[in-house]
Amino acid sequence: MTSEQHRIDPRHVTKPIQLLAAWLVGLILVDGAFLTAVTQMDTASWERSALVIAAIINVPLFLVALFLLQTRFRPELQEDVYYSQYLDKKTNTIVRIGRDEAIDKDLSAIRSELRMLASESLSRDVSKDNPECRTQLGHRWKIAINKNLPNLDAVRALFKEHSIPLSDIFGTSEPPKSQTIAMADNMDFASKLQLLELACKMNMDSYTYFDPAEEGTEEHILIGSYGGARYPISQELEKLIQSKPEKIDLRIYEQQHDGKSSRG
């Protein structure tokens, strides 16, 4: 078998596990070269003996190295996708690789779209069953509330008064730093206005937007979010809502007050 048949093209070694095969081929090539050289040397030369001994020693050395790779360093021989999952579990840190990041975004967008379609279907069914139900809050747009809100009972009573069901309750042992409402960035304009009108009555400080798919939550509205405040809920906003604004009016308000969270 010629050396051309054993030649290793580095471009074809794309997976860590292929290194094992490359090492075995390397062992064959090295020992083959040593033994071929031995046949060309004088029988009494010390170089001949050295090459024979080296060829013999190479075998257990390579086998020990392969054994270590297959045992102690086995996780490192996995493909990038599986090795990143191994690092996730070992370090408790999310590790993403470039190729999968784009796939994850596409999957998140698809999941978000499917949830929206399911919510729209549910909303239509609810409207058929209950003609008096004219709001999409709590039906198409599911709502979760923080258990640490100081005015929790009053907020729940307000939603119940407007026949808006709450889907879930959340919160850690620590209360949120500010009274913030986080809403899905793909909410329809009418639902945004209704939610902001309720936020003014709840004396909330601010509101912001988020992507439920990226956060891994089924709820579209978080009352008492732990996220950073972005737009203030102020008397100016309350007057704007009462004036029956258009989308551009709310957009102008948000551009003018981006990052301000104090209630005025």
N, C-alpha and C positions, 0 to 999 in steps of 0.2 A: 504494500500500500504506500503510495507516494506521499511526500510532505504536502503536495498541492491539494490532495484530498483531505488532509487534516488541517488545512489553513483556516484560521478563525478570522472572520470579518467582524470587527468591532461594531459596525453599524447594525448587525443582526442580533447582537446581544442587548436586548431591550428589557429583559426581565431579570431580577436578581437570581432567580432559581437557575437561570441559564449559566450562571457563573460556575455551578457545580460541574456541568458538562464541559465547560471551557477548561476547568482545572484538570479534569480527567484526560482531555485531549492534550493539555500541556504536559501532563505526566508522561504520556505515551511519547510525545515528541522529544522531551528532554532525555528520557531514558533511552529512547531509540537512537538519538544523536550520540549519547555516550557510548552505547554498545557498538554502534557503527564505527565510531572512532577507534574503539578497542581493537576491532578486527584489522585495522590498518596499521597498528603499532607493533613494535617488536615485543616478543613474548617476555623478555627480561626487563623491559622498561618499567620504572616506578609509576609513570603516568598511566600506563595500562591498568595497574592495580588500583590506582586512585579512582579512575573512572568506573571501574567495576564496583568498588565499594560505594561510590556516590550513587550509582544507579540502584544499588540494593537499599541504601538508606533512604533514598527519595520516596520509595513506596510506602513505608510506615509513616513518614512525615506527612505525605499527602493524605493518607487515610486518616490520620489524627486531625489534620486541618479540616477535612470534609466532615468528620464526626462532630467537631466543634460547631461548624456552620449549621449542621442539621439539628443540633440540640440547643446549645447556649444561645446561638444567634439565629435561631429559626424564624422568629418574627421579622427580623431584618431582611429575610429572603422573600417576603411576600411582595406582591405587586403594590403599587402606590395606593390604590383604592383601599386594599385590606390593611396595609400598614398604617394608613391614616386613621382607620377605625381602631386599630390596636393602640395608637398613641392617644386617641380620644379617651379610651378606657383607662390607660395607664397613668396619664397626666391630668385627667379630668379637664382637659382643655380642648376646645373645638379646633380641629385641624382640617383645613380644606386644601385641595389641590386645584390647580387652575382649570383642568378639564372638567372636573365635577362641579365646580362653582357655577358655571353657565347652565349645566343640567339642573342643578338645584333651583336656580332662579326660574327656569322654565317650568319645573314641577310645581314650585310655589305659586306661580301665576295660574297654572292649570287648576290647582286645588282651590285657589281663590275664586276662579271663574265658576267652578262646579258648585262651590258653596253659595255663590251669588244666585246661580240658576235655581238651586234647590230652595233658597230663601224666597225667590220670586214666586216659585210654584206654591210654596207654603203660604205666602202672602195672598195669592189669588184665592187659594182654598179658604183661608180665614175670612176674606172679604165676602165670599159666597155664603159661608155659614153665618156670618154676622154682618149684616148690611150697615150697622152703626159703626163698625170699625173702619175709620178713615185714615188712621195713622199707620205708618210702616215701622215706627219705633217699637221695639219689643217683639216684632213679628219677622219682618225681613231683616231688620238690624237688631241683633240680639244684644242685650245689655247685662253687664256684670257690675256689681257695686262693692266698694271696699268696706270691709267690716269695721275698719278703724275710723270711719268718718264720724266726727263729733256730732253731726246732725243726722245720723243714719235714719232714725225713726221718722224724722220730718221729710227726708228725701223719699223714703219708701212710701209714705203717705201721699206725697205729691204725685208720684208715678201711678199709684193706685187710683187717685182721684181722676187722672186722665186716662184710665184703663190701659196703661202701658205695663205689660208684665216684665219682670226681671228674670233673667235666665240663670244667673249664678252669682256667687259671692266669693270674693278673693281677699288677699291681704296677708302680710307677714305679721310678725310680732311688733314691728315698728309702724307707726302711722306715717302717711305720706307727708313730705315737707310742705306741700301746698295743696290747696283744693283745686285739683286739675281734672278736666274731662278730656279723655283721649277718644277720638272717633276715627273710624276707618276713612282713609282718604278717598275712597270711591263712593261714599254716601251721596245720595241725591240731594240737590240743593234744598228742596222743601223740608226734608228730614233734618238737615243741618240747622235750618232756621228754627224749627220746632224744638230741637234739642237745646239750642242756644237760648231760646226763650225760657225754657225750663231751668237752664243753668243760672240765668239771672235771678229767678225766683228762689233757687237753692243757695244763693249767695256764694257761688263758686268763684275762685280767683282767676282762673285762666282755662284755656283749652288748647289742644294740639291735635295733630294727626298721626296715624300710625298704620302699618300694614299688618292685619291680623295673620296672614299666612306666614310672614317672617317671624312674628312673635309666637306662632304655634298655638293660637287661641281661636276658638270658634265664635267668641263674642266680637262684635264690631264696635261696641261702646264700653269704655271703662270709666266708671264714676269713681274718682279718687285715685287716678293713675299715679304710679311712681315715676313716670317719665318726666322729663323737664318741661316746665311751662314755656309756652311760646307766644300765645296771643292773649291779652288781658280781657277779662269779662268785666266791662266797665259800664257806666251810665251812658257813655257814648254808643257802645254796642247795643244797649237796650233801646235807645232812641232809634238807632239804625234799623233794628228788627221791627219796631212798631211802624216804621215808615214804608213797609212792604218793599224791601230792597230787591235789586237784581243781583245776579251772580257777581258782576263786576264791582258792585258797591261793597260787597263783603270782601272781595279780593283787594280792593283799595285799602279797606280798613286793616286787613292783615299785613299788607306791605308797610303801612305807616306805623304799625305797632308790633312788628316782629321782634320777639324776645322780651317784650314788656309784660309783666305779669301782675302788677299791682292794680287793685280795683279802685277806680276813680269815680 
